[in-house]
């Protein structure tokens, strides 16, 4: 809850996204109206702008500043990190004639916010990001849509620049692709691609490496195993087989582990869904390793391998057979079509 006493129409703790800041009397009048229409909180900031901005910076995903652009730039400068962490900043004059998308236009949503603000004030949104001006695909948003993570944010930025300069970029994928925008062109020669979609780490690839959420890690563990021990085992598994941690889509285990604190904490910490299967379901999976010790303890012929395959779904393959660590057993299955899975998950949510 902000300590600067925002003016709002609802409790700030209810997941409100937008803070509206103003200094002048006219700006405050417009600010209260915008906060109400945007379901946000209003802050009158005369004489204390820097303190208010510093406070709302980490509490709100969107910030609208009704004041001069120069004041905003100088105030937020010490707080800037990068477009993946900074909030969306829109600057508006107190008559509402212009709504300028100043910071985090794509990933943060400032471009869309400027359009919403202008729609309320009757003004004009001002958007300067090159892809929007030229009609190119916003590559960072396209990656987020399909749950792709760049191995290097700097490399992705350079490829976005190439897209703007050349009008298109080339793409190679290890997996079947969804329909592509016209300016993303699929090619078969991986070495010549600007973008490479994979789940494997490859430091030799000269372009931008994008990791698809295509891996499921099956996990078996002793009772009381810590989240740190599980994290170490998963990291070591991926490192040994040149797999990207960012490509992990979900985890899977036997239902006897639903209350395993360390496993559940590891899944929460890394925001990974965790699927559990009964011994009967696990025993139905063919072509996996059989462990007499696991069978005696759980009734299942194995845990890590069959759980990973069940979670990965039809057409999946066992990429990494089970590996036994000190208190953890891991195995990795590969989803056959991660883009279809992503579409289904987004639709379900």
C-alpha positions as CSV (number, residue, x, y, z in Angstrom):
1,X,0.0,0.0,0.0
2,X,1.5,3.4,-1.0
3,X,2.4,5.6,1.9
4,X,1.9,8.7,-0.2
5,X,-1.9,8.5,0.2
6,X,-3.1,8.1,-3.4
7,X,-6.6,9.4,-4.3
8,X,-8.4,6.3,-5.8
9,X,-11.8,4.8,-6.2
10,X,-10.8,1.4,-4.8
11,X,-8.3,-0.3,-2.5
12,X,-4.7,-0.1,-3.9
13,X,-4.1,-3.7,-2.8
14,X,-6.6,-5.1,-5.3
15,X,-4.1,-5.5,-8.1
16,X,-4.3,-1.9,-9.5
17,X,-1.8,-1.3,-12.3
18,X,-1.7,2.4,-13.0
19,X,-0.5,5.5,-11.1
20,X,-1.3,8.9,-12.4
21,X,0.9,11.8,-11.3
22,X,0.4,15.5,-11.7
23,X,1.8,18.8,-10.4
24,X,-0.3,21.8,-11.6
25,X,-3.9,22.5,-10.7
26,X,-5.1,21.8,-14.3
27,X,-2.9,18.6,-14.4
28,X,-4.5,17.4,-11.1
29,X,-8.0,17.9,-12.5
30,X,-7.1,15.8,-15.6
31,X,-5.2,13.3,-13.4
32,X,-8.1,12.5,-11.2
33,X,-10.3,11.9,-14.3
34,X,-7.7,9.7,-15.9
35,X,-7.1,7.7,-12.7
36,X,-10.8,7.0,-12.5
37,X,-11.1,5.9,-16.1
38,X,-7.9,3.9,-16.0
39,X,-8.9,2.2,-12.7
40,X,-5.8,3.6,-11.2
41,X,-4.5,5.8,-8.3
42,X,-3.9,9.5,-8.5
43,X,-1.0,11.3,-6.8
44,X,-0.7,15.1,-6.5
45,X,3.1,15.6,-6.6
46,X,3.7,19.3,-6.2
47,X,7.0,19.8,-4.3
48,X,7.6,16.0,-3.9
49,X,7.7,14.6,-7.4
50,X,11.0,12.7,-7.0
51,X,9.9,11.0,-3.8
52,X,6.5,9.9,-5.3
53,X,8.1,8.6,-8.5
54,X,10.6,6.6,-6.5
55,X,7.8,5.0,-4.5
56,X,5.4,4.2,-7.3
57,X,8.2,2.9,-9.6
58,X,8.1,-0.6,-8.2
59,X,4.5,-0.7,-7.1
60,X,2.8,0.0,-10.5
61,X,3.2,-1.4,-13.9
62,X,2.0,1.8,-15.6
63,X,2.7,5.4,-14.7
64,X,1.1,8.4,-16.4
65,X,2.8,11.8,-15.8
66,X,0.8,15.0,-16.5
67,X,3.7,17.4,-16.8
68,X,6.6,18.5,-19.0
69,X,8.6,15.7,-20.7
70,X,11.9,17.1,-19.5
71,X,10.8,17.0,-15.9
72,X,9.9,13.4,-16.2
73,X,13.1,12.4,-17.9
74,X,15.3,14.0,-15.3
75,X,13.2,12.5,-12.5
76,X,13.2,8.9,-13.7
77,X,16.8,8.8,-14.9
78,X,18.3,7.4,-11.7
79,X,15.7,4.6,-11.6
80,X,16.1,3.3,-15.1
81,X,17.2,-0.4,-15.5
82,X,15.9,-1.9,-18.8
83,X,12.8,-2.4,-20.8
84,X,12.2,-5.8,-19.2
85,X,11.9,-4.3,-15.7
86,X,11.0,-0.6,-16.0
87,X,7.3,0.4,-15.9
88,X,5.4,1.8,-18.8
89,X,5.7,5.6,-18.7
90,X,3.4,7.9,-20.6
91,X,3.7,11.7,-20.5
92,X,0.6,13.9,-21.1
93,X,0.1,17.7,-21.2
94,X,-2.5,19.1,-18.8
95,X,-4.9,19.8,-21.7
96,X,-4.7,16.1,-22.8
97,X,-3.7,17.0,-26.4
98,X,-0.8,14.6,-26.5
99,X,-0.1,11.3,-24.8
100,X,3.6,10.4,-25.3
101,X,4.8,6.8,-25.0
102,X,8.1,7.6,-23.3
103,X,9.4,4.3,-21.8
104,X,8.8,0.6,-22.2
105,X,6.7,1.0,-25.2
106,X,6.4,-2.6,-26.3
107,X,7.2,-5.0,-23.4
108,X,5.9,-2.6,-20.7
109,X,2.8,-1.6,-22.7
110,X,3.4,2.2,-22.9
111,X,2.4,2.3,-26.5
112,X,-1.0,0.8,-25.8
113,X,-1.4,2.9,-22.6
114,X,-0.8,6.1,-24.6
115,X,-3.6,5.1,-27.0
116,X,-5.9,4.5,-24.0
117,X,-5.0,7.9,-22.5
118,X,-5.5,9.7,-25.7
119,X,-8.9,8.0,-26.1
120,X,-10.0,9.4,-22.8
121,X,-8.7,12.9,-23.3
122,X,-9.6,13.2,-27.0
123,X,-5.9,13.8,-27.8
124,X,-3.3,12.2,-29.9
125,X,-1.1,9.3,-29.0
126,X,2.6,9.9,-29.8
127,X,4.5,6.6,-30.5
128,X,8.0,6.7,-31.8
129,X,9.1,3.0,-31.7
130,X,10.4,2.2,-35.2
131,X,8.5,-1.0,-35.7
132,X,5.2,0.7,-35.0
133,X,6.0,3.7,-37.2
134,X,7.1,1.5,-40.1
135,X,4.6,-1.3,-39.6
136,X,7.2,-4.0,-38.8
137,X,6.6,-6.8,-36.3
138,X,7.4,-5.9,-32.8
139,X,9.9,-8.7,-32.3
140,X,10.0,-8.5,-28.5
141,X,6.2,-8.8,-28.3
142,X,6.2,-11.6,-30.8
143,X,8.7,-13.5,-28.6
144,X,6.6,-12.9,-25.5
145,X,3.5,-14.1,-27.3
146,X,5.1,-17.4,-28.1
147,X,7.0,-17.8,-24.8
148,X,10.4,-17.5,-26.4
149,X,13.3,-16.3,-24.3
150,X,16.4,-14.7,-26.0
151,X,19.7,-16.1,-24.9
152,X,21.0,-12.5,-25.1
153,X,18.8,-9.4,-24.8
154,X,21.5,-7.4,-26.6
155,X,21.5,-9.8,-29.6
156,X,17.7,-9.6,-29.8
157,X,17.9,-5.8,-29.8
158,X,20.4,-5.9,-32.6
159,X,18.1,-8.2,-34.6
160,X,15.2,-5.9,-34.0
161,X,17.4,-3.1,-35.5
162,X,18.1,-5.3,-38.5
163,X,14.4,-5.9,-39.0
164,X,13.8,-2.2,-39.1
165,X,16.7,-1.4,-41.4
166,X,16.2,-4.3,-43.8
167,X,12.4,-4.8,-43.6
168,X,12.7,-8.5,-42.7
169,X,14.7,-11.1,-40.8
170,X,15.3,-14.8,-41.4
171,X,14.3,-17.5,-39.0
172,X,15.2,-21.2,-38.4
173,X,13.3,-23.4,-36.0
174,X,13.9,-26.8,-34.5
175,X,10.1,-27.0,-34.1
176,X,7.0,-26.6,-36.3
177,X,6.2,-22.9,-36.5
178,X,2.9,-21.0,-36.2
179,X,1.9,-18.7,-39.0
180,X,4.6,-16.1,-39.3
181,X,4.3,-12.4,-40.0
182,X,5.4,-11.4,-43.5
183,X,8.6,-9.8,-42.2
184,X,9.7,-13.0,-40.4
185,X,10.9,-15.4,-43.1
186,X,11.6,-19.1,-42.4
187,X,14.7,-20.6,-44.0
188,X,16.2,-24.1,-43.9
189,X,19.9,-23.1,-43.6
190,X,20.4,-22.6,-39.9
191,X,23.8,-21.0,-40.3
192,X,22.4,-18.1,-42.4
193,X,19.4,-17.3,-40.1
194,X,19.1,-14.1,-38.1
195,X,17.0,-16.0,-35.5
196,X,17.3,-19.6,-34.3
197,X,14.5,-21.2,-32.2
198,X,15.8,-24.2,-30.2
199,X,16.0,-25.6,-26.7
200,X,19.7,-26.2,-27.0
201,X,22.5,-23.9,-25.9
202,X,24.8,-23.0,-28.8
203,X,27.3,-20.3,-28.2
204,X,28.7,-20.7,-31.7
205,X,25.4,-19.6,-33.4
206,X,26.2,-16.1,-34.8
207,X,22.6,-14.8,-34.7
208,X,20.0,-14.5,-32.0
209,X,19.2,-17.7,-30.2
210,X,15.6,-18.0,-28.9
211,X,14.7,-20.7,-26.4
212,X,11.3,-22.3,-26.9
213,X,9.4,-23.7,-23.9
214,X,9.9,-27.3,-25.1
215,X,11.3,-29.3,-22.2
216,X,9.6,-31.2,-19.4
217,X,11.8,-32.3,-16.5
218,X,10.6,-35.4,-14.7
219,X,11.7,-35.5,-11.1
220,X,11.9,-38.1,-8.4
221,X,13.4,-37.3,-5.0
222,X,13.9,-38.6,-1.5
223,X,11.6,-37.3,1.2
224,X,12.7,-34.0,2.6
225,X,14.9,-33.1,-0.4
226,X,15.5,-29.3,-0.5
227,X,14.5,-27.0,-3.3
228,X,18.2,-26.1,-3.7
229,X,19.2,-29.7,-4.2
230,X,16.5,-30.1,-6.8
231,X,17.7,-26.9,-8.5
232,X,21.3,-28.1,-8.6
233,X,20.2,-31.4,-10.1
234,X,18.1,-29.8,-12.8
235,X,20.9,-27.3,-13.6
236,X,23.5,-30.1,-13.9
237,X,21.2,-32.2,-16.1
238,X,20.8,-29.3,-18.5
239,X,24.4,-28.3,-18.5
240,X,25.6,-31.9,-19.2
241,X,23.3,-32.1,-22.2
242,X,23.6,-28.5,-23.5
243,X,20.0,-27.7,-22.8
244,X,18.7,-24.3,-21.8
245,X,17.1,-23.8,-18.4
246,X,14.9,-21.2,-20.1
247,X,13.5,-23.9,-22.4
248,X,11.9,-25.8,-19.4
249,X,8.1,-25.6,-19.8
250,X,7.0,-27.7,-16.8
251,X,7.9,-30.3,-14.2
252,X,6.4,-33.7,-13.5
253,X,6.5,-36.3,-10.8
254,X,4.4,-39.0,-9.0
255,X,1.3,-38.0,-7.1
256,X,3.0,-39.2,-3.9
257,X,5.1,-36.1,-4.1
258,X,2.3,-33.6,-4.1
259,X,3.2,-32.5,-0.6
260,X,6.9,-32.6,-1.1
261,X,7.9,-29.1,0.2
262,X,11.2,-28.8,-1.7
263,X,9.8,-29.9,-5.0
264,X,6.8,-27.5,-4.7
265,X,9.0,-24.7,-3.6
266,X,11.4,-25.2,-6.6
267,X,8.4,-25.1,-9.0
268,X,7.0,-21.9,-7.4
269,X,10.4,-20.2,-7.4
270,X,10.9,-20.7,-11.1
271,X,7.2,-20.3,-12.0
272,X,6.9,-23.7,-13.5
273,X,3.7,-25.8,-13.6
274,X,4.1,-29.1,-11.8
275,X,2.2,-32.2,-13.0
276,X,1.6,-35.3,-10.9
277,X,0.6,-38.8,-12.1
278,X,-0.6,-41.9,-10.3
279,X,1.5,-45.1,-10.3
280,X,-1.0,-46.6,-12.7
281,X,-0.6,-43.8,-15.2
282,X,3.2,-44.1,-14.9
283,X,3.2,-47.8,-15.4
284,X,1.2,-47.4,-18.6
285,X,4.1,-45.6,-20.3
286,X,6.2,-47.9,-22.5
287,X,9.9,-47.8,-23.3
288,X,11.1,-46.4,-20.0
289,X,13.7,-47.6,-17.5
290,X,12.4,-49.9,-14.7
291,X,13.7,-49.5,-11.2
292,X,12.9,-52.3,-8.7
293,X,13.7,-50.0,-5.8
294,X,11.3,-47.3,-7.0
295,X,8.7,-50.0,-7.7
296,X,8.9,-51.3,-4.1
297,X,8.7,-47.9,-2.7
298,X,6.0,-46.3,-4.8
299,X,4.3,-49.1,-6.9
300,X,5.5,-47.4,-10.1
301,X,8.2,-48.9,-12.3
302,X,9.8,-45.5,-12.6
303,X,9.0,-41.8,-11.9
304,X,11.2,-39.3,-13.7
305,X,11.1,-40.8,-17.3
306,X,7.4,-41.7,-17.5
307,X,6.2,-38.5,-15.7
308,X,8.2,-36.4,-18.1
309,X,6.8,-38.2,-21.2
310,X,3.2,-38.0,-19.9
311,X,3.5,-34.3,-19.2
312,X,5.2,-33.5,-22.5
313,X,2.2,-35.1,-24.3
314,X,1.7,-36.9,-27.6
315,X,4.7,-37.2,-29.9
316,X,7.1,-36.4,-27.2
317,X,10.5,-38.1,-27.0
318,X,12.8,-38.9,-24.1
319,X,15.6,-36.5,-24.6
320,X,17.6,-37.3,-21.5
321,X,17.2,-40.7,-19.8
322,X,17.1,-40.7,-16.0
323,X,20.1,-39.5,-14.1
324,X,20.6,-40.3,-10.4
325,X,22.0,-37.5,-8.3
326,X,22.5,-37.6,-4.5
327,X,18.8,-37.2,-3.5
328,X,17.2,-36.5,-6.9
329,X,16.5,-38.4,-10.1
330,X,15.9,-36.3,-13.3
331,X,14.9,-37.1,-16.8
332,X,14.0,-34.7,-19.7
333,X,11.3,-35.2,-22.4
334,X,10.9,-32.9,-25.4
335,X,7.5,-31.5,-26.4
336,X,6.9,-32.2,-30.1
337,X,5.1,-29.0,-30.9
338,X,5.7,-26.3,-28.2
339,X,3.9,-23.6,-30.2
340,X,0.7,-25.6,-30.3
341,X,1.0,-26.3,-26.6
342,X,1.5,-22.5,-25.9
343,X,-1.6,-21.7,-27.9
344,X,-3.7,-24.3,-25.9
345,X,-2.4,-23.0,-22.6
346,X,-3.1,-19.4,-23.5
347,X,-6.6,-20.3,-24.6
348,X,-7.2,-22.3,-21.5
349,X,-6.1,-19.4,-19.3
